[in-house]
Amino acid sequence: MELAIPVLPVDDLDVAKDFYVNRLGFDVRFEWRASENEGLLGVERGSIQITLDCPMTGHGRDACVSLQVDSADAYYEEWRERVEVKRPPRNEFWGARTFDVIDPFGNTIFVMGPPTA
């Protein structure tokens, strides 16, 4: 199954978690923190998934859409001749294989698939 999951910038993960989980009824899908105010929080409610990124330095403060796909390499092979790719696929320490494309407006298309051996 393939999904488009928006990544939204936040300035405080605790405030974001309180708002999305305690106030809007989302469940925590994953949580990773590098420090008190740096990390990622994935929330879901039914089929809705959102990733909250603090401070979102890796993608700038423009909008970012994360596409969860079966194979990041397959998308890379399809797209690399059609658009400028910010960087080729790589296995991330947190358990995904990713690459980035920046659209004409500065928004990031962040493609994530399972890691490869």
Backbone torsions as a table, in degrees:
resi	resn	phi	psi	omega
1	MET	NA	140.0	177.6
2	GLU	-112.6	142.0	-177.6
3	LEU	-135.1	152.3	167.0
4	ALA	-107.1	120.7	-177.0
5	ILE	-119.5	115.3	179.5
6	PRO	-68.6	145.9	174.5
7	VAL	-114.0	121.1	-176.1
8	LEU	-113.6	137.6	177.3
9	PRO	-75.3	139.4	173.8
10	VAL	-134.6	158.5	-179.6
11	ASP	-104.3	-10.3	-178.2
12	ASP	-152.8	113.8	-177.4
13	LEU	-66.7	-33.5	179.0
14	ASP	-66.2	-44.0	177.7
15	VAL	-64.9	-41.6	178.5
16	ALA	-62.2	-44.5	179.9
17	LYS	-63.3	-43.4	177.5
18	ASP	-59.3	-46.3	-177.3
19	PHE	-66.0	-53.1	-174.6
20	TYR	-73.4	-39.1	-176.5
21	VAL	-86.9	-55.3	-174.4
22	ASN	-77.3	-29.4	-175.8
23	ARG	-101.8	-38.2	-177.6
24	LEU	-99.6	-7.5	175.3
25	GLY	83.1	18.9	175.0
26	PHE	-77.1	157.4	171.8
27	ASP	-103.5	151.1	176.0
28	VAL	-76.2	123.6	177.3
29	ARG	-90.5	-42.6	173.6
30	PHE	-157.8	158.0	177.1
31	GLU	-147.0	128.8	178.2
32	TRP	-138.1	132.5	179.3
33	ARG	-129.5	130.8	173.3
34	ALA	-87.0	-28.7	178.1
35	SER	-158.9	-174.8	-177.9
36	GLU	-58.0	-38.6	-177.6
37	ASN	-121.5	33.1	175.7
38	GLU	-143.3	124.4	178.5
39	GLY	166.7	-169.0	-179.5
40	LEU	-129.1	143.9	176.0
41	LEU	-134.7	119.0	176.5
42	GLY	-101.9	129.0	179.1
43	VAL	-124.4	153.9	178.2
44	GLU	-146.3	152.3	175.0
45	ARG	-149.1	109.8	-172.6
46	GLY	61.8	-126.7	179.4
47	SER	-93.1	4.4	178.9
48	ILE	-87.6	128.1	176.2
49	GLN	-130.6	138.2	178.4
50	ILE	-137.0	139.7	172.0
51	THR	-109.2	131.2	179.0
52	LEU	-109.6	124.8	-171.7
53	ASP	-117.8	124.9	-179.4
54	CYS	-126.5	117.8	5.2
55	PRO	-97.5	14.9	178.2
56	MET	62.5	45.8	179.9
57	THR	-78.5	-28.1	-176.7
58	GLY	-69.3	-21.8	-176.5
59	HIS	-122.7	6.6	-174.8
60	GLY	75.9	-170.8	-179.6
61	ARG	-103.2	6.2	174.1
62	ASP	-77.7	169.0	-179.1
63	ALA	-63.7	150.4	178.9
64	CYS	-138.9	133.6	175.0
65	VAL	-115.9	128.9	178.9
66	SER	-101.2	122.0	178.9
67	LEU	-103.4	117.5	177.6
68	GLN	-91.6	117.8	-173.2
69	VAL	-127.7	167.5	178.7
70	ASP	-71.7	-30.7	-179.0
71	SER	-150.4	110.3	176.1
72	ALA	-62.8	-35.5	-179.6
73	ASP	-63.9	-37.9	178.8
74	ALA	-64.3	-43.1	176.9
75	TYR	-65.2	-41.1	178.8
76	TYR	-59.3	-47.3	179.9
77	GLU	-61.5	-38.4	179.1
78	GLU	-69.9	-42.2	-171.0
79	TRP	-89.8	-24.4	-169.9
80	ARG	-63.1	-23.6	176.9
81	GLU	-88.7	-12.7	-175.1
82	ARG	-101.4	-31.1	-176.7
83	VAL	-139.6	162.3	175.0
84	GLU	-76.4	124.7	178.8
85	VAL	-96.6	129.9	-177.9
86	LYS	-63.6	-40.5	177.3
87	ARG	-159.2	151.4	179.6
88	PRO	-72.1	167.8	-179.3
89	PRO	-60.3	145.6	174.7
90	ARG	-146.8	149.8	173.6
91	ASN	-77.4	128.0	179.7
92	GLU	-91.2	151.1	179.6
93	PHE	-64.1	-21.5	-176.7
94	TRP	-92.2	6.3	168.3
95	GLY	103.7	32.5	176.5
96	ALA	-144.1	163.9	171.6
97	ARG	-111.7	126.4	-169.7
98	THR	-135.3	158.4	164.8
99	PHE	-153.8	165.3	-175.2
100	ASP	-123.2	145.8	168.8
101	VAL	-129.1	137.0	176.3
102	ILE	-104.5	127.4	-179.8
103	ASP	-77.5	173.7	-177.0
104	PRO	-62.1	-12.4	-176.7
105	PHE	-104.3	3.3	179.2
106	GLY	93.1	1.9	178.3
107	ASN	-82.8	146.2	-178.2
108	THR	-95.0	132.1	167.6
109	ILE	-102.3	109.2	-175.6
110	PHE	-105.7	107.4	-174.5
111	VAL	-95.2	128.5	-178.6
112	MET	-126.2	129.7	172.3
113	GLY	-133.4	179.9	178.2
114	PRO	-67.7	150.1	179.3
115	PRO	-65.4	154.6	176.2
116	THR	-106.3	159.7	-178.4
117	ALA	-73.4	NA	NA
